[in-house]
Amino acid sequence: MIVGSARERRLWNVATYAIAGFFGLTALGPIVWLVLTSLKTEADIVTAQGVVYWPSTLTLANYRELWDQTDFPTLFRNSLSATTLTVAICLVVGTLAAYALSREAFRGRQPLLMGLLAIRMFPAVMQIIPLFIIMKAIGLLDTKLGLALAYASFLLPMFIWLMKGFFDDLPGELEEAARIDGCSRLGALWRIALPVARNGILATTVLIAISAWNEFLFALMLTTGADTRTWPVGLQLMIGDFQLPWGLLAAGGVISIIPVVVLFAFVQGSMVRGLTEGATKG
């Protein structure tokens, strides 16, 4: 009986490792292939003999050409600016809104929460035409601020809902004690609630930043000039009618994911704690 149980555990362990390995390869395989393609020469990428899995010569020519002969540095800066503005808007507006929805019981609170949730149910493409008309009317079309506001229009609901969950889990007694000692409502938020919920804020901010950094549809429709175009749109525009620069596209993809990797490297501990707290307390 004991031997049988041990055998079953081994079989379960083998099956678990096999499934985890399969999904790990599925997730990491395209990234490894992207990095290898970015380091290949044109002769190794496009060949008559079929696919070359490992490059015969490793080269950084694609990165140099991308940086020197395209607008990628400008595209990169534009994406960074739009992402930073989006995160700033979500942090200020979203944090105040989430705190108010968590702590205050006012008329229309529940319909407002349901309305925010409903915004996330509609595909983003449905917002493009109204946003285009609004941005053109107020003079923000083809600007970084307009693009950041467009991003915030569909990322704010997610930010508010996530942050509301973190604020709901905080004991209100701490803020009440601070208010008895003379803190205002905003003072209690700044001095008590935000420091306690910092892991949740960090986790939510990282999710928002990654979504804004990789956004393509809004950037394609709401920007037309080289001064505002972001890197996902720029990469798409590198594809010509009769040529497909695989090496440049792969190099651009690798450079574009570096900020995300660096961000995760610095905040992964706090982010995991924040997501875990939200999952267990919710």
N, C-alpha and C positions, 0 to 999 in steps of 0.2 A: 504493500500500500504506500509505504514511504518512498520506495524506489519509483513507483508509478507517479507520485506527486512530483518528485524531483525531475522525472523525464518530462512531465507536462510543463513544468516551469522552464526547463531548457528549451522546449519547443516554442513556448510563448516568447521567450527571450530572443530566440533565433528569428521568429516571425516579426517581432518588434523591431529588431535591428535591420532586418531586410526591408521592411516598409519605410523605416526612417532613412535608410541609405538610399532607397529609390527616390523618395521625395527630396532628399538632400541633393542627389545628382540632378534631378529635374530642375531644382531651384538654382544650383550653382553652375550647372553645365552651360547655359547661355552666357553667363558672366565670364566664365573661363574662355569660352569661344570668342567672345567680344574682345577680351584682352589679347588673345593670340592673334586675332585678325588685325588688331591695331598695330601689332609688331611685325606683320608680314610685309614683304615686298609685293608690288603689284603682280609680279610673275607668279608668286605663290598663292595669291588670292584668286586670280582668274587664270585657270590652266585648262589645257585640253585633256589632261590625264585624269581629271576628276578632282575630288576634294583633297587638299593637302592639310592634314590635321596638325602637323607640327612644322613650323616654318623652317626652311633650309637656312635662312639668315635672319637673325633678329635685327630690326632696324627701328629707329625713332623718326624716320623720315615723314611718316604720316602726321605725327604730332607737330613737327617743325612746319610742315606745309600748312597744316590747319591753323596754326598760330600766326604764321607770317603772311599767308596769302588769302586768308578769308577774314570775315568780320567776327570770328568767334570770340575774341576778347571783348568786343562790344556786346555781343549777345550774352556772354557770361555776366558782364556787369549789369546789363538790363535785367536779367533773371534775378540776380542778387538784390537789386534795388526793389523790384516788384515783390519779391518774397519778404524782404525786410519790412516794407510798408504794410504788407498784408498781415504779417505777424504782429506788428505794432497796433494796427487797427483792432485785430481780434483780441489782443491782450487787454487793451484799455476798455473797449466797448463790451467785449464778451465777458470779461471778468466782472465788471460792474453789473451787467445784465444778469449773469448767472447768480451773483450774490443777492441781488434784489429778488429774483425769482425763488431763491432758496429760503430767504429769511422773511420776506414780506408776504402777507396774505391780502391781496387786493382783488377787486372785481376784474374779471377777465384774465386772471392769471393762468388758469387751466387752458382756455381756448388759445391763449398766446403760446403756451408750450406746445399744444397740438399743432398750431400753425407753423411753428419753427420746425417741428418734426415733419410736417407735410412738405415743406420746401425741399427736404432731402429726398423725398419720394419721387419728385419729378426729375426727368433727365435734364442735364445741364443745357442741352441744345434748345430746350423750350425757352430758356432765359436769354438766349443770344439776341434775338430781334428786339425785345423790349429794352435790354441793356444798351444795345447799339443806338437806339433812338434817344434814350435818356442821356447817354454819354455825349452824343452829338449835340443835344439841346443845351447842355450845360458846359460845353466846351472842353470836355475831358476825354474825347475820343482820341486815340493814338497818343495817350500820355501814360506815364508810369503810374501816376496816382489813380487815373481812371481804371487802369488794369488791376491795381491793387484793390480798389473798391469793388470791381467785378468779382475778383477772387473771394473777397470777404463776404459778398452776398450769398455765396453758397457754402463757405467754410464756417461762417459765424454760427449758424444753427448747430453744427456739430460741436464747435467749441463750447457754446453755451450749455448744451445738454451734458457734455462730459464734465465741465466745471461745476455745474449745478449738482451733479452726483457727488463730487468731492466735497463741496460745501455742505451738502445734506449730511454727510458723515461726520462733520466736525461737531463736537459738543458745543451747544450754544451757551453753556454756562461760562465758558472762558470769555466770550465777548460780553456777556452780561456783567461779569466781574470788572472787565475793563471799562465799561460804560459807567458803572457805579463809581469807579475811581476817576471819572472825568473825561473819558474818551468819547469822542463823537462817534456816530455810526461809521463814517469813513475812517476815523482813527482806529476803531476796533478792527475794521477790515484790513487796514495797512499794517497794524502792529501785531495783531493776533491771528486773523484768519489766513492771510497770505503766507506768513512764514510756516504755519502748520501744514498748509496745503501745497507747499512748494514742489513736492514730487509730482503731484497731480498736475500742477501748472506746467511743469517741465515736460511731462509726458504728452500733455495735450498740445503744447506749443510745438514740439518736435513733429507730431503728426500733421499739424497745420502747415508747418514749414515745408515738409516733404511734399504734401499735396500741392502747395502753391508752386514749389520749385519744378515739379514735373507736369504742371498743367499745360495743355496744348490747345484745346478748342477755343477757349476765350482769347488766348493770346493770338491765335490765328485770325479770328474775326475782328478783334478790337484794336489791332495794331497793323500799321502798313509801312511805317518808316523804319530805317535802319537804326534810328536812335532809341526806339522803343521795343523793337522786336526781341523776343526772348529766344533762348537756345533751342527749345524743342521745335519752334517754327523755323529757326535758322537751319537746323539739321535737315528738316523736311525740304527746305528750298534748295539744298545742295544737290538734290536729286534732279538731274537733267532729263530732257526728253529722250536722249540717246545714250546716256551714260549713268552709271551708278557707282559713285566713288566709295566702294566698300571700306577701304582703308581710312579715308577721312571720316566717314560716318562712325566707324568703330572707335577711332581716336577721340572724336567728339563725345561719344557715349561714355568712354572711360573717364575723360576729364569731368564730365557732368556728374558722374556718380561719386567723385572724390569728396565733394563737400558733405554729401549725405553720410559717407563712410566715416569721415572725420568727426562729424556731429555725433554719430552713434558711439564712436570710440570714447568721446568725452562724457556723454550723458547716459550711457547704457545702464549703469547701475541705478541712478536716480529714476530713469524712465521705467525700468522693470519694477522698481519698488512702487512707483506711482500707479502703474497699470494694475499691479497686484493688489494694492490697497483699494483701488476702485472696484476690482472684481470681487474681493472678499467682503468689503463693507456694503457694497450695493445689494 
